[in-house]
Amino acid sequence: MTTFLHYLQDIYNNLLPPINDNAIINGLFCNKAMDFKDRICLCIILPWTEYKGHSGIFKMEIATFAAGCFWGVEDAFRNISGVVGTRVGYTGGHKQDPGYVEVLAGKTGHAEAVEIKFDPSIVSYNELLSVFWDIHDPTLTRTELIKDMWGIDDPQILENTPKYAGSHYRSSIFYHNEKQRIEALGSMAQMQGSAAGKTILTEIIPATHFYQAEDEHQQYFEKNADKRQKKVCNIKSCLVK
């Protein structure tokens, strides 16, 4: 036990970032009044859960969206105040532990999605929904999506494209609770009212297992800043192939 406490003390001294009055560490609020055991529990052991302590109840929430290429979607949410963590992955399909190439082929049923960890006291779910609607065109049909993605103009080719092609880029809201479901439906109804006669095709469905994508896809534009400004398709959130 003594060795374990020494290990935690070492983490406290060497791995946790220095703080002044307060800081956000791993998406959680920490302050200098905490002793090292509280900081370890709050900032390392329970980064995705609820903590009752110095600041009362501190709880993060999760939002999951699909709106095209997940590189661009994640990038759009990364710098929003109140968003404390993101990861890209695959969800909504039937294949267990899918890989990027499999999902790209369309046969897994999964969408490229972004899971967002956020502090609801700073940014609301409705505000995240507003960003979601803004970064993509939710009225695109599957045929229009394929045409935009791959630049296919031949009507015969488009007509004979497999039904699953392009499904990984579909517009989806994966809700995590009843409150999110109601807010998503209300937000979509508002969007439909301003869609200029087009139909919003976004699916609103319960969140299921989220398979984290390969490391090279996480925070892609932060690792490849030179590609952020390139836009090679007509889908707002699909910035690169």
C-alpha positions, 0 to 999 in steps of 0.5 A: 500500500505504501508503494502504491501511495508513493506511486500516486505521489510521484504522479502528483509531483511529476505528471499532473500539470502545475496549477494556480487557483484552478485548472481543467485537467483531463476535462475535470476541474481541479484546484490547489486546495485539494490534497494529492489523493483528491486530485488523483481520484478526480483528475486521473481515476474518474475522468469520465464519471461523477465526482462529489467533493470540493466543487459539489457534483461535477459531471461531464456529458457525452454527445455523439454526431456523424456529419461526414468525414470525421476528421473535419467534424472533430476539428469543428468541435475541438475549440468550442468552450466547454468541450473538454475532449473528443474522439473519432470512431465508428458507430450505428452499424453491425460489425464488431471492431471495424477498421477504417477501410471496412467502414469506408467500403460501407458494408459495416453499417457504421457511420464515421462519428465523433464522440464529444465530452462536454461540460453542460455548465459551459456549453449546452447540448443545444449549442452543440446541435447548432454547430452540428447543423452548421458544418454539413448539409443534412438534406443531401441524398445518398446519390448527391452525397456520392456525387459530391464525394467522388465527383461522379456525374454519370446518371447511370453509374449513380443509379447502379451504385450499391445502396450501402455506398456512402452510408458511412458519411450519413448525417446522424445524431446518436442521443444518450438520454431522453433529454438529448432525444427531445432536444435533437428532435426539436432542433431538427424541426427548427432546421426543417422550417428553414430548409427551403423546401428540402427534407432534412435526412438526419437520423436521430437514434439511440447511441450504441457501442462506439468503436474508437478509430485508429490513432492516426485518425484522432485529432487528424488536422492537429497532426496534419495542419497543412491539410486543414485548409484544403477542401476537395469535396463539396460536403462542408465537413469533409475537408480532405479525402 
